[in-house]
Amino acid sequence: MAELSVLSNCARAVSVEQVKQVREIVRDFYHGSASLPLVSPQPRAVESGWVEPTLLASWKPPGDKYIDMLLTDADRKERIARSFPR
């Protein structure tokens, strides 16, 4: 019996929700159609969005000179350490 009352409550809730949706649709009809955006008389340039690719032959990553300096310094220290055996 409890299941039957739950089902009837759900049916009433769905019915109430449907009534609300119909009222909202009718209210929208009374307000008329939405105004359309203004269209400019100037023609707009159509662009494809294509961007020319960067040539990778001459490209170097940012910070490349700092990495080179660090590696050169590490190589120098390693050579100095090898020249003085322990």
KOLNU-203372 format. One record per residue: residue number from 1; x negated, y, z negated of N, C-alpha, C in turn; residue in one letter. Coordinates in nm, 3 decimals. Atoms other than C-alpha are relative to their C-alpha. Last residue first. Layout:
residues N
PT    nr    n_east   n_north      n_up   ca_east   ca_north     ca_up    c_east   c_north      c_up   rest
PT   NUM         X         Y         Z         X          Y         Z         X         Y         Z      a
...
end
This chain:
residues 86
PT    nr    n_east   n_north      n_up   ca_east   ca_north     ca_up    c_east   c_north      c_up   rest
PT    86    -0.005     0.007     0.147    -9.206      1.110     0.566    -0.094    -0.100    -0.052      r
PT    85    -0.049     0.127     0.054    -9.288      1.191     0.927    -0.006     0.001    -0.152      p
PT    84     0.057     0.016     0.134    -9.318      1.561     1.021     0.053    -0.131    -0.060      f
PT    83     0.143    -0.030    -0.009    -9.267      1.584     1.400    -0.069    -0.008    -0.138      s
PT    82     0.075     0.115    -0.053    -8.936      1.402     1.375    -0.150     0.027     0.005      r
PT    81    -0.002     0.107     0.102    -8.788      1.671     1.143    -0.078    -0.122     0.049      a
PT    80     0.091    -0.039     0.109    -8.898      1.947     1.381    -0.007    -0.110    -0.104      i
PT    79     0.137     0.013    -0.051    -8.736      1.768     1.677    -0.101     0.036    -0.108      r
PT    78     0.029     0.143    -0.011    -8.412      1.723     1.476    -0.144    -0.022     0.050      e
PT    77     0.024     0.050     0.136    -8.409      2.089     1.375    -0.037    -0.148     0.003      k
PT    76     0.126    -0.058     0.046    -8.450      2.198     1.739    -0.036    -0.054    -0.139      r
PT    75     0.110     0.069    -0.070    -8.174      1.960     1.852    -0.136     0.050    -0.049      d
PT    74     0.007     0.135     0.058    -7.938      2.095     1.582    -0.113    -0.079     0.068      a
PT    73     0.060    -0.011     0.133    -8.015      2.454     1.690    -0.015    -0.138    -0.065      d
PT    72     0.141    -0.033    -0.020    -7.947      2.372     2.054    -0.072     0.009    -0.133      t
PT    71     0.066     0.122    -0.044    -7.621      2.200     1.954    -0.150     0.023     0.024      l
PT    70     0.006     0.095     0.110    -7.507      2.499     1.751    -0.075    -0.127     0.039      l
PT    69     0.096    -0.049     0.097    -7.599      2.748     2.026    -0.015    -0.098    -0.117      m
PT    68     0.134     0.017    -0.054    -7.419      2.541     2.290    -0.107     0.045    -0.100      d
PT    67     0.028     0.144     0.009    -7.109      2.524     2.069    -0.140    -0.029     0.053      i
PT    66     0.028     0.028     0.141    -7.120      2.901     2.028    -0.032    -0.148    -0.020      y
PT    65     0.136    -0.047     0.031    -7.154      2.954     2.404    -0.036    -0.029    -0.146      k
PT    64     0.101     0.088    -0.058    -6.852      2.732     2.472    -0.142     0.045    -0.037      d
PT    63     0.092     0.041     0.106    -6.628      2.927     2.234    -0.113    -0.090     0.050      g
PT    62     0.035    -0.109     0.090    -6.347      2.944     2.489    -0.088    -0.053    -0.113      p
PT    61    -0.093    -0.015     0.111    -6.368      2.659     2.738    -0.041     0.116    -0.090      p
PT    60     0.065     0.051     0.120    -6.564      2.718     3.057     0.097     0.021    -0.115      k
PT    59    -0.066    -0.021     0.129    -6.408      2.756     3.399    -0.081    -0.060    -0.114      w
PT    58     0.069    -0.108     0.071    -6.630      2.789     3.707     0.059     0.023    -0.139      s
PT    57     0.144     0.007    -0.024    -6.544      2.455     3.870    -0.074     0.107    -0.080      a
PT    56     0.071     0.056     0.115    -6.200      2.442     3.706    -0.151    -0.003     0.018      l
PT    55     0.105     0.088    -0.049    -6.027      2.675     3.949    -0.084    -0.048    -0.118      l
PT    54     0.134    -0.053     0.024    -5.719      2.813     3.778    -0.102    -0.101     0.053      t
PT    53     0.084     0.068     0.098    -5.389      2.702     3.931    -0.138     0.066    -0.011      p
PT    52     0.118     0.055    -0.065    -5.166      2.955     4.108    -0.091    -0.064    -0.105      e
PT    51     0.118    -0.074     0.043    -4.842      2.994     3.918    -0.120    -0.066     0.065      v
PT    50     0.128     0.066    -0.024    -4.513      2.885     4.073    -0.114     0.091    -0.043      w
PT    49     0.058     0.038     0.128    -4.202      3.035     3.911    -0.136    -0.068     0.014      g
PT    48    -0.005     0.145     0.018    -4.015      3.027     4.242    -0.053    -0.042    -0.137      s
PT    47     0.134     0.054     0.019    -3.933      3.393     4.243     0.011    -0.149    -0.029      e
PT    46    -0.006     0.141     0.039    -3.620      3.548     4.387    -0.142    -0.053    -0.007      v
PT    45     0.101     0.081    -0.066    -3.635      3.924     4.387     0.010    -0.143    -0.052      a
PT    44     0.104     0.046     0.093    -3.308      4.074     4.272    -0.098    -0.089     0.075      r
PT    43     0.033     0.143    -0.013    -3.099      4.273     4.515    -0.116    -0.037    -0.093      p
PT    42     0.137     0.022    -0.046    -2.986      4.606     4.372    -0.027    -0.149     0.014      q
PT    41     0.003     0.002    -0.147    -2.606      4.637     4.353    -0.140    -0.024     0.057      p
PT    40     0.075    -0.111    -0.054    -2.619      4.532     3.986     0.001    -0.007     0.152      s
PT    39     0.101     0.046    -0.095    -2.345      4.298     3.875    -0.067     0.122     0.060      v
PT    38     0.018    -0.088    -0.115    -2.150      4.383     3.562    -0.113    -0.052     0.088      l
PT    37     0.114    -0.091     0.009    -2.068      4.092     3.336    -0.012     0.084     0.127      p
PT    36     0.118     0.053    -0.069    -1.716      3.951     3.358    -0.115     0.098    -0.013      l
PT    35     0.051    -0.090    -0.103    -1.456      4.046     3.102    -0.127    -0.058     0.059      s
PT    34     0.118    -0.073     0.043    -1.300      3.752     2.923    -0.047     0.091     0.112      a
PT    33     0.128     0.060    -0.034    -0.954      3.651     3.031    -0.114     0.088    -0.048      s
PT    32     0.041    -0.014    -0.139    -0.646      3.764     2.849    -0.137    -0.061     0.024      g
PT    31     0.104    -0.102    -0.011    -0.594      3.814     2.476    -0.046     0.021     0.144      h
PT    30    -0.058    -0.131     0.024    -0.261      3.631     2.476    -0.104     0.111     0.017      y
PT    29    -0.077    -0.040    -0.118    -0.417      3.325     2.639     0.060     0.139    -0.018      f
PT    28     0.093    -0.042    -0.105    -0.678      3.305     2.362     0.074     0.046     0.125      d
PT    27     0.049    -0.132     0.038    -0.404      3.297     2.097    -0.098     0.053     0.106      r
PT    26    -0.108    -0.095    -0.032    -0.241      3.006     2.282    -0.044     0.141    -0.033      v
PT    25    -0.007    -0.011    -0.147    -0.571      2.814     2.275     0.106     0.101     0.039      i
PT    24     0.116    -0.077    -0.043    -0.618      2.886     1.903     0.000     0.020     0.151      e
PT    23    -0.024    -0.141     0.034    -0.263      2.771     1.826    -0.115     0.088     0.046      r
PT    22    -0.099    -0.050    -0.096    -0.329      2.446     2.017     0.029     0.147    -0.029      v
PT    21     0.066    -0.017    -0.129    -0.648      2.387     1.817     0.096     0.056     0.104      q
PT    20     0.090    -0.115     0.009    -0.473      2.449     1.485    -0.067     0.027     0.135      k
PT    19    -0.086    -0.119    -0.001    -0.192      2.211     1.581    -0.087     0.125    -0.006      v
PT    18    -0.046    -0.019    -0.137    -0.450      1.945     1.668     0.087     0.124     0.011      q
PT    17     0.114    -0.050    -0.078    -0.616      1.988     1.329     0.040     0.025     0.145      e
PT    16     0.021    -0.140     0.040    -0.282      1.954     1.149    -0.114     0.060     0.082      v
PT    15    -0.111    -0.077    -0.056    -0.205      1.634     1.344    -0.018     0.149    -0.031      s
PT    14     0.026    -0.011    -0.145    -0.547      1.489     1.265     0.107     0.086     0.064      v
PT    13     0.116    -0.088    -0.015    -0.496      1.565     0.895    -0.033     0.021     0.147      a
PT    12    -0.044    -0.138     0.024    -0.145      1.416     0.905    -0.114     0.097     0.020      r
PT    11    -0.081    -0.038    -0.116    -0.279      1.098     1.068     0.050     0.143    -0.016      a
PT    10     0.092    -0.025    -0.113    -0.553      1.077     0.806     0.078     0.047     0.122      c
PT     9     0.068    -0.127     0.029    -0.295      1.116     0.526    -0.096     0.037     0.113      n
PT     8    -0.097    -0.106    -0.029    -0.083      0.842     0.689    -0.060     0.138    -0.029      s
PT     7    -0.019    -0.013    -0.145    -0.384      0.614     0.703     0.098     0.111     0.033      l
PT     6     0.123    -0.061    -0.053    -0.471      0.678     0.339     0.014     0.022     0.150      v
PT     5    -0.006    -0.143     0.032    -0.108      0.613     0.239    -0.125     0.073     0.051      s
PT     4    -0.102    -0.063    -0.084    -0.109      0.280     0.426     0.007     0.150    -0.027      l
PT     3     0.057    -0.017    -0.134    -0.436      0.172     0.266     0.097     0.073     0.092      e
PT     2     0.090    -0.116     0.005    -0.290      0.236    -0.080    -0.060     0.027     0.137      a
PT     1    -0.082    -0.119     0.000     0.000      0.000     0.000    -0.087     0.126     0.000      m
end
